[in-house]
Amino acid sequence: MHVLRFDNPGGLMTAHHDGLLQMVEQNDDKHEAGHARLRRDFRELELQVDKGLQSLRDSHADLRQKIATMEIAPVDTGKLMMTPRMVVGIVALCISMAGTIWASNANVRAEQAATRSDVRDILTRMDAQKTASEAARELTNMQWSQLRSDVDEIKKQQKLQQLDNQDLREKILLRTK
């Protein structure tokens, strides 16, 4: 049962509104924690990417140095000989490098998909929170509107009753004269 107080209309809050407010605050806390986790994960990914780029730069510089060295002293291909064991080793090395690159990229894609999923979940929750807030605001506005119309109706009834009382007094005074 709700008790209506007209002495402080701004203080008119029911347990239902308090529950909605608490739910909105809890959702906000959850969203803040999710955003913090996303920022932390994003920073970790940036660090990994930076390390990988630095490694690529270093290997690129090494390769440029080797190419410059090879250009100075050309290789006599006539003296090059490869045994079948070396060919198998080179092929195996290339296959293992390709597999490593593929596995590394697959892991990054999986992490990106998980992050996208988390972002979608957060956006969905934020939309739900916004909808709940708007519904609570509309409900409050409707209740205030109903209260105003009820108060206006009561005032009209009181005025009508006062007029009836005034009319009755006048009739009684006329009869007593």
N, C-alpha and C positions, 0 to 999 in steps of 0.2 A: 504494500500500500504506500503510495506516495503522498507526502504532505506538501501542500502548496502554501508558500508564504508569499504574501504580497508586500511585506514591509521591505524586502530586499530582492527585487526581481533579478538582479545580476547574480545572486547567489543560488539561483535555482538550478541545481545539478542533482541528478539522481544517481543511484548506484550503477545504473546502466551506462551512463556517460563516463563515470569513473572507470569502469571496466574497459570501455572502448579506448579511453585515453591511455590506460595502462598497456593495452594490447598494442596500440600505435607506438608507444615508447619502447616496448620490447622489440617490435619489428625494426624500429630505427636502430636500436643497439645491435641487433643481428646484422643489419645492413652495414653498419660501421665496421663490425668485425670482419665481414666478408670483404669490404673494400680494403681494409688493412692487409688482409691475407693476399689479395690480388696485387696490391702495391709491392709487398714483400716478394712475391713470386716473380713479378715483373722485373724488380731490381736484380734478383738472382739470374734471371734469363739474360738481362743486359750484361751482367758480369761474364756469363758464359760466352756470350757472343763476342764481347770485347777480347776475352782470352783467345778465342778461336781466330779472330781477325789479326791479333798480334802474332799468333803462331804462323798464320798465312803470310803476313808481311815478312817475318823472319825467314821463312823458307823461300819466299820470293827473292829476297835479297841474296840468300845463299845461291839460289839457282842462277841469278844474274852474274854473280861472281864466277860461278863455274863456267857459264857460257862465255864470259869474257876470257877466261883462262883457256878454254877450248879454241876460241877464235885465234888466239895468239899462236898456239901450237896445234895445227890441224892433225887429225888422227889419220893414220895410214890404214885404210880399210882392208888393204891387201894382207896385212899382218893379223887382222882380227880373226879369231877362231872361237867358236862356241861348241862346247860339247853338248850332247843331248841332255845331260844332267843340268847344265846351266840353263838351257832353254826351258826345261820343265820347271826349274826354280823360278825363272822370270815369269812364266805364265802363272804359276801358283801365287807368286807375290802380287801380280796384277789382279787376279781373281779375289784374293783376300783383301786387297785395298778397296776394290769395288764393293765387296760385301760389307766392309767396315763403314764405308761412306753411306751405303744404303741403310744399314742398321741405325747409324747416327741420325740420318734424316728422318727415319721412321719414328724414332723416339721424340724428336723435336715436333713432328707433326702431331703425335699423340698428345704431347703436352699442350700444344696450341689448341687442339680440339677440346681438351679438358678445360682450359682457360676460357675458351669461347662459351662452353656449356655453363661454366660458373657465372660468366657475365650475363648470359641469357636468363639464368635463374634469378640473379640479383635484379635485373630489369623487370622480370615478371613480378617479383615480390614488391618492388617499388611501385609498380602499377597497381597492384592489389592494395597496397597501403594507401595510395592516393585515392583509389575508389572508395575504400572504407572511410577515409577522412571526409571525402565529399558527401558520402551517404550520411555520416554522423552530422555534418554541418546542415544538410538538408532536413534531417530529422529534427534537429534543434530549431531550425527556422520554422518548420511546420508547427512544432509544439508552441513556440512563442506566438506565432500567428493565431493558433487556436486559443491560447491563453488570453491574448488581446481581445479576440472576438468574444470570448466568454466574459471577460471583465466588462466590455462594452455592453453586452447583453444584460449583465447584472445591474449595471448603472441605469440602463433603460428601464428595467423592471422596477428599480428603486424609485426612479423619477415618476413612473406611472403610478406606483403605490403612493408616493407623496401627493400626486395630483388627486388620486382617489380619496386619500385621507382629507385633503383640503376640501374637496367637494362634499364629502360626508360631514365635515365640521360646519361648512356653510349651510347645509340642509338642516342640521341639528339646530344651529343658531336661528335660522328662519322659523322653525317650528316653535322654538321656545319664546319667541318674541310675540 
